[in-house]
Amino acid sequence: MADWKRGVRRVLYPAYEARLVRRLPESVPRHVGVMLDGNRRWAKAVGRDTAHGHRAGAANIEPLLGWCDEIGVEVVTLWLLSTDNLNRPAHELEPLLGIIADAVDSLADQRRWRLHPVGALDLLPAETAERLKAAAEATRDVEGTLVNVAVAYGGRREIADAVRSLLCEAAAEGRSMEDLAAHVDVDLIAEHLYTRGQPDPDLVIRTSGEQRLGGFLLWQSAKSEFYFCDAYWPDFRKVDFLRAVRAYAQRERRFGA
């Protein structure tokens, strides 16, 4: 991009951001889920290696959380690594796991957000899983925004884990399968999800132009609004976030009524 264009954007975008903030209605989402997609394609587009793309993506997490804080979002769920991503070649996966763990450590060190790992942590290397758990413990008493860090996360795996947990709990209580079957309902399954006790996401954002969920919060997003942004995650800006929130606020949410 020509230097003059960059200069114009540096001047105009802050004013545009301020205008968007002023015009935001009161109905901002309580819970925002974000699919941080496009790091590898961004790296390829700028002529760098995959790890550089993941580092650039990690660097954009803190600004996003700051934007959420500014408008009063209470819960943010960040999808950093899917269960399918665990099948990537070791030469790519190992650096990515390190980048994710470093990013989570950095967020924990600031003590601005309460971190909560969600996913099949048992599928991760022990060191990575322990670092995620340590970050959660270190921020357990922080009163800031709750941030779900979805690593080794898959929506189908979460539902399977919830059912497994429910069955194990019933067995420990000595309940029969007939009794359990008679009492299973939506609320009971929800109590065993990774996000139990949290509000479902009001808004789900996916970057990189892809328009599919890919398994993200399958249960919880049944009534969510979706916003698909063409920008790769490292290029996702505050104006993109505010546009997503504005689009959410402009939709009439009837929930089947």
C-alpha positions in Angstrom: 0.0 0.0 0.0 1.3 3.4 -0.9 2.6 5.5 2.0 0.1 8.3 1.3 -2.8 5.9 1.7 -1.4 4.7 5.0 -1.1 8.3 6.1 -4.7 9.0 5.2 -6.0 6.0 7.1 -4.0 6.9 10.2 -5.8 10.3 10.1 -9.3 9.1 9.2 -9.7 5.8 11.1 -9.5 7.2 14.6 -12.3 9.7 13.7 -14.3 7.0 12.1 -13.9 4.7 15.2 -15.0 7.5 17.5 -18.1 8.1 15.4 -19.0 4.4 15.5 -18.6 4.3 19.3 -20.8 7.4 19.7 -23.5 5.8 17.6 -23.5 2.4 19.2 -26.8 1.6 20.8 -27.1 0.3 24.4 -27.8 -3.3 23.3 -24.2 -4.4 23.1 -23.6 -8.2 23.3 -22.8 -9.7 26.7 -20.8 -12.6 25.3 -18.8 -12.4 22.0 -17.2 -15.4 20.5 -14.4 -14.9 18.0 -12.9 -17.3 15.5 -9.4 -16.0 15.0 -9.0 -17.2 11.4 -6.5 -16.5 8.6 -3.1 -16.3 10.3 -1.5 -18.7 7.8 -3.0 -17.0 4.7 -2.0 -13.6 6.1 1.6 -14.8 6.5 1.6 -16.1 2.9 0.2 -12.8 1.6 3.1 -10.8 3.2 5.7 -13.3 2.2 6.5 -14.7 5.7 6.5 -18.1 7.3 3.5 -19.6 9.2 4.9 -19.0 12.6 5.2 -15.2 11.8 1.5 -15.2 11.0 0.6 -16.9 14.3 2.7 -14.4 16.2 1.0 -11.5 14.4 -2.4 -13.1 15.3 -1.4 -13.5 18.9 -0.4 -9.8 19.1 -3.9 -8.8 18.1 -5.6 -10.6 21.0 -4.9 -8.0 23.6 -6.3 -5.1 21.5 -9.5 -7.1 20.9 -10.0 -7.6 24.6 -9.4 -3.9 25.2 -12.1 -3.1 22.6 -14.5 -5.5 24.3 -13.8 -3.8 27.7 -14.5 -0.4 26.2 -18.1 -1.2 25.3 -18.9 -3.5 28.3 -18.7 -7.0 26.9 -18.8 -9.4 29.9 -17.6 -12.7 28.3 -15.3 -13.3 25.3 -14.5 -16.7 23.8 -11.4 -16.9 21.7 -11.0 -20.0 19.4 -7.2 -20.4 19.2 -6.8 -24.0 18.3 -9.3 -26.7 17.2 -9.2 -30.4 17.7 -8.7 -30.7 13.9 -5.7 -28.4 14.1 -3.9 -31.0 16.3 -3.5 -33.0 13.1 -1.1 -30.4 11.6 2.5 -31.4 11.0 4.7 -31.3 14.1 7.0 -28.6 12.6 4.0 -26.2 12.5 2.0 -27.4 15.5 4.8 -27.3 18.1 5.7 -23.6 17.5 2.0 -22.7 17.4 1.4 -24.3 20.8 4.3 -22.3 22.2 2.9 -19.1 20.7 -0.5 -19.8 22.2 0.9 -20.5 25.6 3.1 -17.4 25.5 0.1 -15.3 24.5 -2.0 -16.7 27.4 0.8 -16.2 29.9 1.1 -12.5 28.7 -2.7 -12.0 29.3 -2.5 -13.6 32.7 0.5 -11.4 33.7 -1.6 -8.2 33.1 -4.3 -9.4 35.5 -7.0 -7.5 33.5 -9.0 -10.5 32.5 -10.1 -13.8 34.1 -8.9 -16.6 31.9 -10.8 -19.9 31.5 -9.4 -22.6 29.3 -12.0 -24.5 27.4 -11.3 -27.6 25.3 -10.0 -31.1 25.5 -6.8 -30.2 27.4 -6.0 -33.9 27.7 -5.2 -33.9 24.0 -2.5 -31.3 24.5 1.1 -31.8 25.5 1.3 -31.8 29.3 3.4 -28.7 29.4 0.9 -26.7 27.3 -2.0 -27.9 29.3 -0.3 -27.0 32.6 0.5 -23.5 31.4 -3.1 -22.9 30.5 -4.3 -24.2 33.8 -1.7 -22.0 35.6 -3.0 -18.9 33.8 -6.5 -19.7 34.9 -5.5 -20.2 38.5 -3.4 -16.9 38.5 -6.4 -14.9 37.3 -9.1 -16.7 39.3 -9.8 -13.7 41.5 -9.5 -11.0 38.8 -12.8 -9.1 38.4 -12.4 -8.2 34.7 -14.0 -9.7 31.7 -14.2 -13.5 31.6 -12.1 -14.8 28.6 -12.6 -18.3 27.5 -9.4 -19.6 25.8 -10.5 -22.3 23.4 -7.6 -24.6 22.8 -7.9 -28.1 21.4 -11.6 -27.2 21.2 -14.2 -28.8 19.0 -18.0 -28.4 19.4 -18.8 -32.1 18.9 -16.0 -33.1 21.3 -17.5 -30.7 23.9 -21.0 -32.2 23.6 -19.5 -35.7 23.8 -17.5 -34.7 26.9 -20.7 -33.1 28.5 -22.6 -36.4 28.0 -19.7 -38.4 29.3 -19.5 -36.2 32.4 -23.3 -36.4 32.9 -23.1 -40.3 32.8 -20.2 -40.4 35.1 -21.9 -38.2 37.6 -25.1 -40.3 37.5 -23.0 -43.5 38.0 -21.3 -42.0 41.0 -24.7 -41.2 42.5 -25.9 -44.7 41.9 -28.7 -43.6 39.5 -30.1 -46.1 37.0 -29.9 -45.4 33.3 -33.7 -45.4 33.2 -33.9 -42.7 35.9 -31.2 -40.6 34.1 -33.0 -40.9 30.8 -36.2 -39.7 32.4 -34.5 -36.5 33.6 -32.1 -35.6 30.8 -33.1 -32.3 29.3 -31.4 -29.3 27.6 -30.6 -27.6 30.9 -29.0 -30.7 32.4 -26.6 -31.1 29.4 -25.8 -27.4 29.5 -24.6 -27.8 33.1 -21.9 -30.1 31.9 -20.5 -28.0 29.0 -17.1 -26.3 29.2 -19.0 -23.0 29.5 -21.4 -24.0 32.2 -22.8 -21.1 34.1 -22.0 -18.6 31.4 -24.4 -16.8 29.1 -24.5 -18.1 25.6 -22.8 -16.0 22.9 -24.9 -13.2 21.6 -22.5 -12.5 18.7 -20.0 -14.8 16.9 -17.4 -13.2 14.7 -15.3 -15.1 12.1 -12.5 -13.4 10.3 -10.8 -14.3 6.9 -13.9 -14.4 4.8 -15.0 -18.0 5.6 -18.7 -18.3 6.4 -19.1 -21.4 8.5 -18.9 -22.3 12.1 -16.5 -25.2 11.8 -17.6 -26.6 15.1 -17.3 -23.5 17.2 -19.7 -23.4 20.2 -22.2 -25.6 18.4 -24.5 -26.0 21.4 -24.2 -22.5 22.7 -24.5 -20.6 19.4 -28.0 -21.9 18.6 -29.4 -18.4 19.0 -26.3 -16.3 18.3 -26.0 -13.6 15.6 -23.1 -14.2 13.2 -20.8 -11.7 11.6 -18.3 -12.7 8.9 -15.4 -10.4 8.2 -13.1 -10.6 5.1 -10.0 -9.4 6.9 -7.5 -12.0 8.0 -7.2 -12.1 11.8 -3.9 -10.2 12.1 -5.5 -7.4 10.0 -8.7 -7.2 12.1 -9.1 -3.7 13.4 -11.2 -1.8 15.9 -13.4 -0.5 13.1 -14.1 -4.1 12.0 -15.0 -5.0 15.6 -17.3 -2.0 16.0 -19.0 -2.7 12.6 -19.7 -6.3 13.9 -21.2 -4.9 17.1 -23.2 -2.3 15.1 -24.6 -5.1 12.8 -25.5 -7.1 15.9 -27.4 -4.2 17.5 -29.3 -3.5 14.3 -30.8 -7.0 14.1 -34.1 -7.8 15.5 -33.8 -10.8 17.8 -37.1 -12.5 18.2 -36.0 -16.0 19.4 -38.8 -17.7 17.5 -41.5 -15.4 18.8 
